[in-house]
Amino acid sequence: MTTTTAEHGVTPPVVDTQDHAHDTAHVNPRIAYLIAFVTVALAVGLIATMGLGGLILWGVGATWIMLALLVLMTAGG
């Protein structure tokens, strides 16, 4: 009968693949607040002008934007 790795309690070595020589870029808080303000203003504007239709349109648009971001983040490159 063969034994598995789990039965032996052996863990594979963890390889550190991060490049610690370079710092990651930080987002400027002003830009983050500007993006948040524009996002909320656009949603409020759509709701104010179109009512429930604007809310639905905003929801559909936000869903497509999130899906596009997920595709870009998982593209691997």
N, C-alpha and C positions, 0 to 999 in steps of 0.2 A: 504494500500500500504506500502511495506517495504522500508526502506531507507538503503543505503549502507554506508560503512565507508567513501568513498570519499565525499559523500554528507554532512556528519557530520564534515569533516575536521579533523578527529582523526587520528593520526599517531601511529603506533605501537612502543613500546619502542625499542631502539637500544641497543643490548647487546654487550659489549666489550669482544670479545673472545680471544684477543691476550694475550699471556703470556709476560708481560713486564719484568719479572725477568731475562730472558735470552736474550743476544744480538744475532743478526743474524750473521752468518759467512760472511766475506767479501772475495772477490776474489782478489788474489794477482795480481797486475798489470803486473808483469813479465809473469805470466802464461797466462793472457789474451792476451798480445802481442805475446807470443809464439804460441798460438793457432791461432791467426789471421795470423801470418806469415806463418805457416805451411799450413793453408787453402788457402791462396793466392798462395803460391809456388806450391802447388799441382794442383791448377787450371791452373796456367801458364804452368806448366810442361805437363799437359795433352793436353793443346791447342798447345803447341810447338811441341809435338811429334805426335799428331794425327790430328791436325787441327780442322776442324769443328766437326768431330766425337768426339774429346776430349771435346769440348765445350758442345756438346749434352750429352755425358756421365757424365760430371761434373754436368750439370743441373739435370739429372735424379738422380744421387747420392745425390745431395744436397736436392732434394725434398724428397727422402726417409728418409734422416737424420732428416729433419724438421718434417716430419710426426711422426717419432719415438719419437722425443722430445715432440711433442704435446701429444702423447699417454702417455708418462711417466709423464708429468706435470699434466694431467687431470685424472690420475689413482686414485688419492685421498689417496695415502699412501706412 
